[in-house]
């Protein structure tokens, strides 16, 4: 990366992202509008990360960087921001970036001096306001507008010479840093006024998370321009009160984001149809690329609105009910622990089974009585796991393909370990190492599953065609082979005996309506193995068993 301007731009962008990352959880904890899902810091960080990755991609191209026009660079970065954006805050931040980029592109060859900087900030605010159907004052929109207005006023009333083409880089950066630091002071004042403009902030006793995120980003840029490790000091704000009233958008379950690429796309054409399906609708971009954000109960129908318009990609679905619950639990315990590198999402059925997985550090997705969640439910579950990478345990042969599809669509590193039963998945979950990456954890879990033999006893759902058992009789399996049937006790004993061969430990998980108590089960187990009894509460199966 030899081009000085691109190097300086990357340094500024990296500084902004680093400072945002350092305050990410603080920003998440402020998040109450439009939904208290606690992900504003995450979404803004993902947008900046996409920009940084695009700069690095440009730096790796074969042609010399001095042959790449500034317009091409800023347009490319603005598109990356759009495609990488997630959630209201991420999409609006992408529009701030695009607005600034449009101003820079409109003045090719000009040095970025205070006048051009002020114009870019004003264009950013205008673009962001235009992207929102019903702009709410007191949010990041207001903060950006107030910062831009301060810069314009400062330039109009103070003698600030334009920097000539021969200005040294450090002089240029020092002047820009001074201007931005003044803008940050104005931004902080705007953030403090937010609760006076937006009742939901006042009721929650909090400032706007997105507005605060904007000044955090600018503080990181100032530090980078000055070559300093520490950014300008900002006010810290207490997290929201847990008891605040929820915004009406929380009646919708899924925060749905995706990109559409095509020809002659018209963003206004789709807004009405999306508003019939939910709220917090944002459709932004250009004639070839749109980024869509909507809160809805029906992500598939929202995607179908764009049928025939172009290719849908970068699908991201987050369960806002889960996010709100996790945020409130974190705030209730003042928890601010760093996210794990890798987490587990397990598909489960039964309250006791969910508790068993959670005790091992796994996050659970209720698969219902049939253990058969949709791809979009799996995708929402994946994004609810607070980790860079996720290992999915489908725990049913019928869920594996849907889990693999969700993994393809996810914006995280996701690996699917093809667990075919809940008891096998438990053995895999034990192998989780949160500090390890997704690949290493997936490999360890596959090894763990390979060392487990599974069994089950269930009441027969229908009469056997061969006349061996009738509806309600016990049927026993080892792996997927039927090995016993008839009364519950001898059937379970036969399965326990088969699994005990070459095993040291057999785990037996009782389900809903299991007809034998713990003492009766213990009496059936071979003396050669240790028996561990658990309560899973799973439907359909009286007992799920695993031998190790």
N, C-alpha and C positions, 0 to 999 in steps of 0.2 A: 504494500500500500504506500506508493511513493508520492502520490499527489497530495500536496500540503493541505488543500482545502478539504479534501475527503478525509484526510487524517484528522483534521481539527473537528470536522463534523462528527466523526465517529467518537472522538474523545468526549465531545459534548453530550452525545446520545448515551454513551456508556455511563457518564457521570449522572445523567438524569435517571437512568435505569437503576444504577447502584443505590442512589439515594431513595428512590421509590421502594426498592426492595427492603431497605433498612427500616422503612416506616410502613411496610405493606400491611402488617397485622393491625397497626394502629388505625389505618384507613379502613380496613375491613370492619373493625369494631365500631366505627362511626356510622356505618351504612344502615340507613333506615328508609331511604327514598330511592326509587319508587317502591321497593320491597326490601324488607330487612333480612336479606339473604347473606349478608356478610362477605361479599366477594368483590367489592369495588376495587380494592387494592390489587387483588389477583387479576382482575380483568384489565386494569390499566397497565399492569406490568407485562401481561401477555402481548398487549398492543406494542409497547416499546420494544419488547424482545423480538417481535417480528420485524420491526424496523432495523434493529441492530443486525439481525441475521441477513437481511437484504443488503445492507452496506457491506458486510463481509463477503456476500456472494458477488457483488459488483467488484470488490477488490481482487477476487480470484479469477476474473475473466482474462482471456488470452490477450486482448488488445491493450495497449498502454492506457492508463487512466486519464492521461491528458487528452485522449481522443474521445473520452466520454463526456458529452455535454452536461453542464450542470442541470439543464432542464430534464435530461434523461434520468439523472440520478435522483432528483427530488420527486419526479413522477413515479419512478420505480419504488422509492421508499414509501411514498404516499399510498400506492396500491398495496404494498405489503402490510401497511398499517390497517388498511381496510379489511383485507383478507384475514389478518390475524386477530381482529377485534372480536371481543366476546362481551355480551351484556350491554346494558345501556351505557355505562361509563366507558367501556372499551370502544364502542361504536362512536360515541360522541368525541372521544379523544382522537380517534382516527380522522374525524372530520376537522378537528382543530389542526391536525397535522396536514391534512389535504389543503385546507384553506391557506395556511402559511406557504405550502409548496406552490400553490397556484400564483401567489404574489411573487415569489422568487422566480418562477418560470417566466412571468410576464416581463421581467426586467433582466434579460440575459446579459451577461458580461459585467453587471454592476457588482461592485464590492459590497458585501453585507455590512452596512454601516447603521448607525442608530435610526436614520430616517427609513431605510428599507426594513429594518427590524420592526419599527413601529407600524409600518404598513402591513407587514406580514402578520403581526399580532391582531390588527384590526380585521384583516381578511379572514383570519382563523375564527374569530368570534362570529363574524357574519355567516360563515359557512356552517358552523355548528348550530347557530340559531335556526338557520334555514332547514337543517336536517330533521328538526323535531316538529311534529305536527302541532303540539300545544306546549310551547316552552314554559317551564316553571322557573320563576325567579327565586333566587336564593340558592341556586345550584351551581355546578361548574360552568354553566353558560354565563351566568351573571359575573362570576369571578373572572373569567377570561375577558369579558367585555370591559369590566372595571379596570383590569390591568392594562388593556390596550388603550383605554381612554386616558389613563394616567400618563402613559408613555407619550401619547399624542399631545397632551397638555404640556408636558415637560419640554418637549421639542419645540412647541410653539412659543413658549415663554422664556426659554433659556437659550443662550447662545451655544449651540452644540455644532461645531463644524463637521461637515461631512468629511469622511476619511478619503484621501486620494488613493490612487492605484499604487503609489509607492509607500504607503503606510506599512510599517513593520507589523508582522502578525501579532506580536505580544501587545503592541499599542492598540491595535484593533480589538483584540479580545478584552483588554482591560476596560476600554470605553464601553463595549457592549455589556460587560459584567456589571459595571456601575449602573447602567440604565436598567438592566434586569433586576438588580437588587432593589432599586426604587419601586419597580413594578411589583415585586414580591410584597413589599410593605403595603402597597395599595391592595394587593390580593388578600393579605391577611385581614385587613379592615373589612373587605367584602365578605370574607368567610364569616367573620364575627357578626355581620349584619344578617346573614342567612336566616337564622331563626325568626327574625322579625318579618321576613318575607314569605316564609314557608311554614305554615302551622305545624306540619308533622315533625319538623325539626325542633320547634319550640316545645311541643308536647313530649318529645323524647329526651329533651335536655341535651341536644347535640348539634354540632355544625354539620354542614353537608360534606359527605365523604369525598365525592368527586371534586368539589371545589378545593378542599384541602389537598387532595392528590395533585391538582394542577400546580399549586404553589410549591409542593414538595418536588415536583419535576423541575420547575424553574430554579429552585435552590440547588439542585444537583447540577444543572447546566452552569450556574454561576461558579460553583466550586471547580468544575472542569475547565472553564475559561481562565480561571485564575491559577490553575495548576495546584489547587489545594485539596488536601484529603478531606477536610471538614467543610460541609456546606454552611451557608449562613444559618444562624440559629432561628428556629421557628417555634411558635407556640405549640405546646402539646395540648390535646383536647381529650377530655374524659369520654369513655365509651357511652353509648346510649343506655338509658334505663331499660331494663328488660321488660317492664310492665307497660311500655308504650303501646298505644293502639296501632294496629297494623293498617297499612295502606290497602285500599280496596283491591289492588292488583294481586294480593296474596290469595284471592279466591281462585286464581288460576294456578295450575300446578307446575307447568314446565316453562323454563326460560329457554327458548328455542332460537338458535343462531345457525345460519348457513349462508353460503355464497351461491350466486347464480351467474354463470358466464354464458353469453350469447351474443346476438346481434340486434341492434336497435332496441335495446331494453329501455323501458319507460318506467321509472320508479313510481310515479303517481298512479299508474294503472293498477297497481296491486294493493295499495294501501287500504282501500275500502273493504276489499274481500278479507284482508287480514284482520281488520278491526271488528269484523263480524265474528271472528274466532277467538279474540282475546284483546289485550291492551298492551301498552308500552311498545307500540309498533314503530319501528324504524326501518325504512328502506332507503339506502343511500348508495351512491356510486356514480357510474357513468353509463354510457350506451352499451358497453361491453361487459361490465362487471357490476353486480349489485351485492351488497351485504344486507341481509335481512335479520331482524331481531323482533321477536314477538313473545309475549307471555300468553300461553294458551293451555288448554287441557288436551289438545289434539294436534301434536306436531305433524303427524302424517298428512292431515288435511291441509295444514299450513304449507307444507312442501308442495302438495298437489296444486295449490294456487298457481304455481309456476310451471305446471305441466305444459310442455311444448315450447316454453320460452327459452330454454337453454339447459345447460348441465348444472345440476345441484351438487355442491361439494362442501367440504369443511363443516359438516353437520355437527353441531354441539347442542346437546339437550341436558339441562340441569334441573333436578327436582328441587324447586324452591321451598317446598315444605320441609324437606330434609335439611336444606341449607339453613333455614330459619331456626329449626330445632337445634342444629349443631352450634349455631352462633350463640343462641341463648344459653345453651349448656356451658359453652366456653366462658361466656361472660359471667354466668352464675358462680363459676369456680375461679374466676380471675385467671383462667388458663391462657397462657400465651406461649405454649411450647412450640418449638420449631416443627414443621411438617416433616414426616418421615420421607425417606427417598423412595421407598416402595411400600404400598399397602395392598391389602387383599379385599376383593369383593366376592362374597359367597352368596349364591342363590339358595335360600332356605325355605322351609315350610315347617311351622311349629314354633311356639314361643320359647320353649326350652331349648330347641335347636339353635335359635337365634342367640340365646344367652351363651350357649357353649362356644359358638364362633366368636362372639364379642369378647369372651374371656380370653381368647387367644390373640386378640388385637385385630380381628377381621371386622370389616364393615359388611353389613348384611343387606340383601335385597329380598323382600318377601315375594316368593314365587307363587303364593296362593296354594290352594289344595292340590292343584295339578302340577305344581312346580314348573310353570311354563310362562315366564315373563316375555314381553315383546322386546324387540331390538332397541326400541327407543327407551324403554324402562331400564334396560341394561346400560345403555349409553348414559342415561341420567345417573344411574348408580355409580358408574365409573368416574364421572366428573364430581361426584360428591365425596370421593375418597381424597383426603388432604395429603396427597403425595405426588411426586413427579411421575412415578410409574405405578401401574396397577396390575396385579395378577388376578384374573377372574377364575373362580371355581364354579362352573355351571351346575355341578352336582346332579346332572341328569343327562342321559344321552340325547334327549329331545331339545336340550337348551344349548348344546355345543355349537351348532351352526349359527344360531342367533348371537351367541357370545362372540364368535369369530367375526361376524359382520359388524357388531358394535365396536370391536377392537380396531377394525379397519377404519371406521368413521371417527374414532376418538382423536382428540388433539393431544393425548398423552401417549407415553410408551406403555402399551397394553399387551400382555401375554395371556393366552388362554391355556390353562392346564385342564385337560379333558377329564375331569373327575366325573364319574358316572353315577355316583350316589353321595348322599350327604355324609355318611359315615366315612367314606374314602376321602372326601374333602376335608374332614376334620384332621385326618392324619397329615394331609398336605399343609393345612393352615399352621400346624405345629412347627413346620420347617421355616416359617417366615423369619427373615432377618431384615428389619426395617431399614437398616443402614446400607444394605446391598442394593444392586440395581435389579430391574425387572427380569432380565435374562437369567441372572444368577439365582434369583429366588424361584423362578419358574423351573429351572433345572433341578433345584433341590426338592421342590414339591413333587416333580415327576418321579424322582428317586423314591421319595417317601411313599407315594401311592403304589409304586411297583412292589414295595415290601409289605403290602397290606392285602389280606383276603377278606372279602366282605360276605355278609349273609343277611337274610331278612325273613321275618315271619309276618304274614298278613292274613286277614280274613278273606276268603275267596269271594270275588265279586260276582261270579257266575258258576253254574254247574260245569263240571269237567265233562268234556265230550266222551272221554273213555270211562266215565262212571267212577273215578277214584275219589272224588269229593264233591260236595254240594256247596251252594251259596252259604257263606258264614263259617264254613269249616276252615281250620288253619292250614295254610300252605307254607312250606319252608323252602328257602333257596340258599345255595352257596354259589356266590357270584351270580350267574343268571340261570343256573341249573336247578330244576325242581328236584329236591331230595327227600322230602317228607310231607305228609298231609294227614289230616284227621283232627284229633283233639289238640288243644293248644299246648299242653305240657309236654307230651311226647314229641310233638313236632319241634318245639323249641329245643328240647334235649338233643334231638338228632342233629339239628343245625349246630348247636354248641359243640357236640362231639366231633363233627366233621371239621369245624374250624379250629378246634384245639390241637389237632395233629400238627406237630412242628411249630407250635406257637407258645409264647410265654405269657401273653396278655390278650384277653378278649374283652372288648368293650361292648356292652349291651345297652342300647338306648330305647327306653320305653316310649311308646307313642300313645295317641289318644285312644282311650278305651281298652288298653291292654288288660287281659283278664287274670294275670298272675302278679302277685306282689313281689317285693324284693327278696324276701326270705324263700319263697317258692322257687324263684329263679336261681338263687344261690345254691339251692339243693340239687338243681339239675346240672350244674356245671361240673366238668371233670376236675378232679383234684389236682391234675397236672398243670393247670393254668391259673393265673391270677384273673379274677373276674372284677371288672369295673362297671358299676351300674350308674346310669344317668337317666334323667327325665328329659325327653325331647319334645313331647307333646305333638309330634307329627301326625297328620291324618293319614289314613289308608294303611299304614304299617303298625302292627302291634309292637314289633321290635326290629330295630336296625342293629346289625352287629359288625364288628371289625376285629380281625385277629392280626397281631403283630408278633 
